[in-house]
Amino acid sequence: MDGARRKRVRATAKRSRGRRTSEGDLISDLPDSLLCQVLLKLTTKEVVRTSVLSRRWSNLWKHVPGLDLENRDFPDHNTFVSFVDTFLGFNWESCLHNFKLNYDCDGNYEPEPEIGLIKRWVNTVVDRKVKHLHVWDDSNGSWDVMMLPTIYTCESLVSLTLCALTLPSPKYVSLPSLKVISLVVMKFSDDALALETLISRCPVLESLSIGRSFDDNIEVLRVCSHSLLSFTHIADGSEDLDEDLVVIVDAPRLKFLKLSDGRVASFILKNPSSLVKADINTEFNLSFGKKFDPDDLPKRIMLRNFLVAISNVKDLIIASNTLMVIYDYSRCEPLPLFRNLSSMRVKFYSYTWEMLPIFLESCPNLQSLVMGSTNYPEKEGIDILSGPRRVLSSSLKYVKIERPLKGEAMEMKLVSYILENSTGLKKLTLCLDDSIKKEESVIFRELLTIPRLSTSCQVVVL
């Protein structure tokens, strides 16, 4: 190789090394303030691990304005406490973006010392004007920690997530920035009053999620908010509980409603005109052998008002157990029209389809229908052919059955019902079980030969 060529090779290699070095150091060129914002996306355990990257990174984690920890991340209680105290001591005059603590008082941790620590730490982060506070007690619902009233006057707070704690009765509430509240199996020192007061005195609250405990003793829950956009209410049912609980929602700007509830008997929605999407999975406390009684006039009125309240939604997710209650109700009163409904997903426990055609009659502008399934145990199917066939709306264009079909009788009747009664259907998507996916299978050929009312309908088999 001549001298000129050697020079060209060395120059090319030098430029290549320079590019690699420059590209490799791009993140190191960022200012500390921006790097800390990036590290906020990680858990504290992951952030601390970055200290081994270089000398510059060795102390960077101390300046990240947030903590996200579980006490299980530490070998013992003292190490855990020492780390949190040390972290909160760093930059103690600066504001905290988030404080997320998941802890478990059971096992090797003594509950009493932990209670005092949680209170002290929450007070500290409130003093440091925390924006996002998340305290999750994983101690099997001990509710040992009573939150201090200072939580009601944290004016910097934007989101609040609490689990298995106890909220005190608020004497004064000043939460001008709080937009998100998530409360899971909480207790309240004076039943519903503490919760209702908290909700009503958050002027910019947009999202509220409540997961009820079995013994919260709130018989009537009132949710009143002029700013609320999203409300989720979750409560598991039990055949040991015979309750007549009521939830009243008065939120004129509410756009999204989710009910996953086995306990509450009455849902009352006031001012529902802004509601766009609903996810409904409730039996209105008509489970565990209890049946809808047509002679129960208050129940009928409640169901009528509830259906009218959600009838303006454009997007609906509904469970088959809710559809069963609606089906029973429809035998004594006509259903309201869901004129705006364009997209619906039905979550079925099994192939209990009889109630579906009845409800579809009330959806004249439905365009997309997805039929999913849940992981709950199978229930006995109902023959959808027991009543007269109903031609589906011409607006229905797309149907998908997500549950893998095995070729059972009820499945085939459902597919036949859709194809033979849909005038405007463009596409039916089916998911087949692996056992019948072969094109030569009898079930596969039968699916493709079912008559179709819509000549332009395409059947897609996944």
matplotlib code that plots the C-alpha trace (Angstrom):
import matplotlib.pyplot as plt

x = [0.0, 1.5, 1.9, -1.0, -3.4, -2.3, -3.1, -6.6, -7.3, -6.2, -8.2, -11.3, -10.9, -10.4, -13.6, -15.5, -14.2, -15.2, -18.7, -19.1, -17.8, -20.1, -23.1, -22.3, -22.0, -25.2, -27.1, -24.1, -24.4, -27.8, -28.0, -28.6, -32.0, -33.2, -31.5, -33.4, -36.6, -35.8, -34.9, -38.3, -39.8, -38.0, -38.4, -36.0, -34.3, -33.6, -32.4, -29.9, -28.4, -27.4, -24.9, -22.4, -22.4, -19.8, -18.4, -20.9, -23.8, -22.7, -24.6, -27.2, -29.9, -29.9, -31.2, -34.1, -37.2, -39.2, -39.2, -40.8, -40.1, -41.4, -40.1, -39.6, -36.7, -34.7, -33.1, -34.5, -36.6, -33.8, -32.2, -35.5, -36.2, -32.7, -32.8, -36.2, -35.1, -31.8, -33.5, -36.0, -33.1, -31.5, -32.4, -35.0, -35.8, -36.8, -40.2, -41.0, -42.6, -43.8, -43.7, -44.8, -44.5, -45.7, -45.3, -46.3, -46.5, -46.9, -44.2, -40.9, -42.1, -43.6, -46.9, -46.6, -43.3, -44.4, -47.5, -45.6, -43.1, -45.8, -47.3, -44.0, -43.0, -46.3, -46.0, -42.5, -43.5, -46.5, -44.1, -42.0, -45.0, -45.4, -47.4, -48.2, -48.7, -49.2, -49.2, -50.2, -50.6, -50.3, -50.9, -54.1, -56.4, -55.2, -56.2, -53.8, -52.6, -54.8, -53.8, -53.1, -55.3, -52.3, -53.1, -56.3, -54.3, -51.5, -52.1, -49.5, -51.1, -52.2, -52.9, -53.6, -53.6, -54.3, -54.9, -56.0, -55.6, -58.0, -59.0, -59.9, -62.8, -61.8, -62.4, -60.8, -59.9, -57.7, -56.7, -56.8, -54.6, -55.9, -57.1, -56.9, -58.1, -57.8, -59.0, -58.8, -60.4, -60.2, -61.9, -63.3, -63.4, -67.0, -68.3, -69.3, -68.9, -65.1, -65.2, -68.1, -66.5, -63.1, -64.8, -67.0, -64.1, -61.7, -62.5, -60.5, -61.0, -61.2, -60.8, -62.2, -61.8, -63.2, -62.6, -65.0, -64.1, -66.6, -67.0, -66.7, -70.3, -71.2, -74.9, -75.4, -72.4, -72.9, -70.4, -71.0, -68.5, -68.8, -65.4, -65.4, -64.8, -64.2, -65.7, -64.9, -66.7, -65.6, -67.0, -66.9, -70.1, -70.6, -73.5, -72.9, -73.8, -77.4, -77.2, -79.2, -76.4, -76.9, -74.5, -75.6, -73.5, -74.1, -71.4, -72.7, -69.4, -68.9, -67.7, -66.7, -68.4, -67.2, -69.1, -67.7, -69.9, -71.6, -72.9, -74.7, -78.4, -79.1, -77.1, -78.6, -77.0, -78.0, -77.2, -75.8, -76.0, -72.2, -71.6, -69.8, -68.5, -69.6, -68.2, -71.0, -70.6, -73.2, -76.2, -77.7, -77.4, -79.4, -76.8, -76.4, -79.9, -81.7, -84.0, -85.5, -89.0, -91.3, -93.5, -90.7, -91.6, -88.7, -86.3, -88.0, -87.9, -84.2, -83.4, -85.5, -83.8, -80.3, -80.9, -82.2, -79.1, -76.6, -78.7, -76.7, -73.3, -71.4, -69.2, -70.4, -68.8, -71.3, -71.2, -73.6, -74.8, -75.9, -77.6, -79.5, -80.9, -81.8, -83.4, -85.6, -86.5, -87.5, -90.2, -92.2, -91.1, -89.7, -86.0, -85.0, -83.3, -79.5, -79.5, -75.9, -74.4, -71.9, -69.5, -70.3, -68.3, -70.1, -68.2, -69.9, -69.4, -70.5, -72.8, -75.9, -77.0, -80.7, -80.6, -78.4, -80.9, -83.4, -80.8, -79.6, -83.1, -82.6, -79.4, -80.5, -77.2, -74.7, -71.9, -69.3, -70.0, -67.3, -68.2, -65.5, -65.4, -64.4, -62.4, -65.4, -66.8, -69.2, -72.9, -75.6, -76.4, -79.8, -81.2, -81.4, -83.8, -86.5, -88.1, -88.8, -85.9, -85.1, -83.4, -80.5, -80.1, -78.7, -76.1, -74.3, -71.2, -68.5, -68.9, -66.1, -66.3, -63.1, -63.7, -62.2, -65.0, -65.0, -68.0, -70.5, -74.2, -74.7, -71.7, -72.9, -76.4, -74.9, -72.8, -75.9, -78.0, -75.6, -75.1, -78.8, -80.2, -77.7, -78.7, -75.7, -72.9, -69.6, -67.3, -67.6, -64.4, -64.2, -61.5, -61.3, -60.0, -56.8, -58.7, -60.8, -58.4, -57.7, -59.5, -60.6, -62.5, -66.2, -66.8, -64.7, -66.6, -69.9, -69.0, -68.2, -71.5, -73.9, -76.3, -75.8, -78.5, -75.8, -74.4, -71.3, -70.4, -66.9, -66.2, -62.7, -61.4, -58.4]
y = [0.0, 3.4, 6.3, 8.3, 5.4, 4.8, 8.4, 8.1, 5.0, 6.5, 9.7, 7.6, 5.6, 8.7, 10.3, 7.0, 6.9, 10.6, 9.9, 6.9, 9.0, 11.8, 9.6, 7.7, 10.9, 12.5, 11.7, 13.0, 16.3, 16.9, 19.2, 17.7, 19.2, 17.4, 14.1, 14.2, 14.6, 11.6, 9.6, 10.5, 8.0, 5.1, 3.6, 4.8, 1.3, 1.7, 5.3, 4.4, 1.7, 4.5, 5.7, 3.1, 4.5, 7.2, 9.7, 12.2, 9.8, 8.7, 11.4, 12.4, 10.1, 12.3, 15.2, 13.4, 15.2, 12.0, 8.7, 5.4, 2.6, -0.6, -1.8, -5.2, -3.7, -3.7, -6.5, -5.3, -2.6, -0.4, -0.1, 0.8, 3.6, 4.9, 5.2, 7.0, 9.4, 10.1, 10.7, 13.1, 14.9, 15.7, 19.1, 19.5, 23.0, 21.9, 20.8, 17.1, 16.0, 12.6, 10.4, 6.8, 4.4, 0.8, -0.9, -4.0, -4.0, -7.8, -10.3, -9.0, -5.4, -4.2, -2.3, 0.3, 1.8, 1.8, 3.8, 6.7, 6.6, 6.9, 9.9, 11.6, 11.0, 12.2, 15.3, 15.9, 15.5, 17.8, 20.4, 19.9, 20.7, 17.3, 17.1, 13.4, 11.4, 7.6, 5.6, 2.0, -0.2, -3.9, -5.2, -7.1, -4.2, -3.3, 0.4, 1.1, 4.4, 7.4, 10.1, 13.4, 16.4, 18.1, 16.1, 18.2, 21.5, 20.4, 23.1, 21.7, 18.3, 17.2, 13.5, 11.5, 7.7, 5.9, 2.3, 0.6, 3.7, 5.7, 9.3, 11.7, 14.0, 17.2, 20.4, 22.5, 21.5, 23.5, 21.5, 23.9, 21.8, 18.3, 16.7, 13.0, 11.0, 7.2, 5.6, 1.8, -0.1, 3.0, 3.7, 7.0, 8.2, 9.4, 7.1, 9.0, 12.6, 12.7, 11.4, 13.5, 16.6, 15.9, 15.4, 18.5, 20.8, 20.0, 22.7, 21.2, 17.5, 15.6, 11.9, 10.0, 6.3, 4.5, 0.9, 0.0, -2.3, -4.7, -2.9, 0.8, 1.3, 3.9, 3.2, 6.3, 7.8, 11.2, 12.3, 16.0, 17.8, 20.5, 19.7, 15.8, 14.2, 10.5, 8.4, 4.8, 2.8, -0.7, -3.0, -6.8, -8.5, -11.3, -13.6, -13.0, -9.3, -8.3, -4.5, -1.8, 0.6, 3.8, 5.8, 9.3, 11.0, 14.7, 15.7, 17.7, 17.6, 13.8, 12.1, 8.6, 6.3, 2.9, 0.7, -2.7, -3.4, -6.4, -4.6, -1.3, -1.7, 1.8, 4.0, 7.5, 9.7, 13.4, 15.7, 13.0, 15.0, 15.1, 11.3, 9.9, 6.5, 4.0, 0.7, -1.1, -4.3, -4.5, -6.5, -3.8, -6.2, -8.9, -11.6, -14.8, -16.1, -12.7, -12.1, -8.9, -8.5, -6.7, -5.7, -3.8, -0.4, 1.6, -0.9, -0.5, 3.3, 3.3, 1.0, 3.1, 6.3, 4.7, 3.4, 6.8, 8.4, 6.3, 6.3, 9.2, 7.5, 6.9, 4.1, 1.4, -1.6, -3.8, -7.1, -10.0, -10.0, -6.4, -7.3, -10.0, -7.5, -5.2, -8.2, -9.0, -5.3, -5.2, -7.8, -5.2, -1.9, -0.8, 0.1, 3.7, 4.2, 4.5, 6.8, 8.0, 4.6, 3.7, 1.3, -1.4, -4.2, -7.0, -9.0, -12.5, -15.0, -17.7, -18.0, -16.5, -14.5, -14.3, -10.8, -9.3, -9.1, -7.4, -4.7, -4.3, -3.3, -0.1, 0.8, 2.0, 3.6, 1.0, 0.5, -1.7, -4.6, -6.6, -9.7, -10.6, -13.0, -13.0, -15.4, -16.1, -19.6, -20.8, -20.2, -22.1, -20.9, -19.7, -20.5, -17.3, -19.0, -19.3, -16.0, -14.4, -13.5, -9.8, -8.1, -6.0, -2.4, -1.6, 0.7, -2.3, -2.7, -4.5, -7.4, -9.3, -12.4, -12.5, -15.7, -18.7, -20.7, -24.5, -25.3, -25.8, -25.4, -22.1, -20.6, -21.7, -20.3, -16.9, -16.7, -17.7, -15.1, -12.3, -13.3, -14.1, -10.9, -8.1, -6.1, -3.8, -5.9, -5.5, -7.6, -10.4, -11.4, -14.8, -16.3, -20.1, -22.5, -24.2, -27.5, -26.3, -23.9, -26.4, -25.4, -29.0, -29.2, -29.6, -26.6, -24.3, -25.3, -24.8, -21.3, -20.3, -21.7, -19.9, -17.7, -14.0, -11.3, -8.8, -9.6, -7.5, -9.1, -10.5, -13.3, -13.1, -16.1, -15.6]
z = [0.0, -1.0, 1.3, -0.1, 0.2, 3.8, 4.6, 3.1, 5.1, 8.4, 7.7, 7.0, 10.2, 12.2, 10.8, 11.6, 15.2, 15.5, 14.3, 16.7, 19.7, 18.8, 18.4, 21.6, 23.6, 22.4, 25.7, 27.7, 26.0, 27.5, 30.5, 33.9, 34.1, 31.0, 31.9, 35.3, 33.4, 31.3, 34.5, 36.0, 33.6, 35.4, 38.8, 41.5, 41.4, 37.7, 38.2, 40.9, 38.6, 36.1, 38.7, 37.4, 33.8, 34.4, 36.9, 35.8, 36.4, 39.8, 41.7, 39.1, 40.6, 43.7, 41.7, 40.1, 41.5, 42.0, 43.9, 42.8, 45.2, 46.8, 50.2, 48.7, 46.7, 49.9, 51.9, 55.2, 56.8, 58.1, 54.6, 53.1, 55.7, 55.5, 51.7, 51.6, 54.4, 52.6, 49.3, 50.8, 52.4, 49.0, 47.6, 50.3, 49.2, 45.7, 44.6, 44.0, 40.8, 42.1, 45.2, 44.5, 47.3, 47.3, 50.7, 52.6, 56.4, 56.5, 56.7, 58.1, 58.5, 61.7, 61.2, 64.0, 62.9, 59.3, 60.1, 61.6, 58.7, 56.0, 57.7, 58.1, 54.5, 53.2, 55.3, 53.9, 50.3, 50.8, 52.2, 49.1, 46.9, 45.3, 42.1, 41.9, 45.1, 45.0, 48.2, 47.9, 51.0, 50.0, 53.5, 52.8, 53.5, 57.0, 56.7, 59.6, 58.1, 58.6, 56.2, 57.8, 57.0, 55.3, 52.2, 51.8, 51.5, 49.1, 46.5, 44.1, 43.9, 40.4, 40.8, 44.0, 44.1, 47.5, 48.3, 51.5, 53.6, 55.7, 54.8, 57.7, 57.8, 56.0, 57.9, 55.1, 51.5, 49.1, 46.1, 43.2, 40.9, 41.6, 38.3, 39.0, 42.0, 42.2, 45.5, 45.9, 48.8, 51.0, 54.3, 55.4, 59.0, 58.6, 55.8, 52.6, 53.9, 53.6, 50.1, 48.9, 50.4, 48.7, 45.3, 45.5, 46.5, 43.7, 41.2, 38.2, 38.9, 35.6, 36.4, 39.4, 40.0, 43.1, 43.9, 46.8, 49.7, 51.1, 54.4, 53.5, 54.9, 52.3, 51.5, 49.3, 47.4, 45.8, 43.1, 42.4, 40.1, 37.5, 36.0, 36.0, 32.6, 33.5, 36.3, 37.2, 39.9, 40.8, 43.4, 43.6, 44.6, 47.1, 47.9, 51.6, 51.1, 50.6, 50.1, 48.5, 47.7, 45.6, 43.5, 42.3, 39.7, 39.0, 36.5, 33.6, 31.6, 32.1, 28.9, 30.0, 32.5, 33.6, 36.0, 37.0, 39.9, 41.6, 44.7, 43.8, 43.2, 41.8, 39.6, 39.1, 36.4, 36.4, 33.6, 31.3, 28.0, 27.5, 27.9, 24.8, 26.0, 28.6, 29.8, 31.7, 33.6, 36.4, 37.3, 39.6, 42.5, 40.7, 40.9, 43.0, 42.3, 42.6, 39.6, 38.1, 39.4, 36.9, 39.9, 41.6, 40.4, 41.9, 40.2, 36.9, 37.1, 38.0, 35.1, 32.7, 33.8, 33.6, 30.1, 29.0, 30.6, 28.6, 25.4, 23.8, 23.9, 20.7, 21.9, 24.3, 26.0, 27.7, 29.5, 28.8, 32.4, 32.0, 28.7, 30.5, 33.0, 30.1, 28.3, 31.3, 31.6, 27.9, 28.5, 30.5, 29.0, 25.6, 25.5, 24.6, 21.2, 21.2, 18.1, 18.4, 19.1, 16.3, 17.9, 20.5, 22.1, 23.9, 26.5, 26.8, 29.5, 27.0, 24.1, 25.7, 22.7, 23.1, 24.7, 22.0, 19.0, 21.4, 22.3, 18.7, 17.7, 19.8, 17.9, 14.5, 13.5, 14.8, 12.4, 14.2, 16.6, 18.3, 20.4, 22.9, 25.8, 29.4, 31.6, 33.8, 34.0, 31.3, 31.7, 30.0, 26.5, 25.4, 21.9, 20.0, 17.6, 20.2, 19.1, 15.7, 13.5, 13.5, 10.5, 11.7, 10.9, 7.4, 9.1, 10.6, 8.4, 10.5, 12.9, 14.6, 16.8, 18.8, 20.7, 18.8, 17.3, 17.8, 15.6, 18.4, 17.7, 19.5, 17.7, 14.2, 15.0, 16.0, 12.7, 10.7, 12.5, 11.6, 8.0, 7.3, 8.9, 8.1, 5.0, 4.9, 6.3, 4.6, 6.7, 9.2, 10.9, 12.6, 14.8, 14.6, 17.1, 16.0, 15.7, 12.8, 11.0, 8.3, 5.1, 4.5, 7.8, 7.7, 10.0, 7.9, 4.7, 6.5, 7.7, 4.1, 2.7, 5.2, 3.1, 3.3, 3.1, 2.1, -1.3, -0.6, 2.7, 3.0, 5.6, 6.9, 8.9, 11.1]

ax = plt.figure().add_subplot(projection="3d")
ax.plot(x, y, z, "-o")
ax.set_aspect("equal")
plt.show()
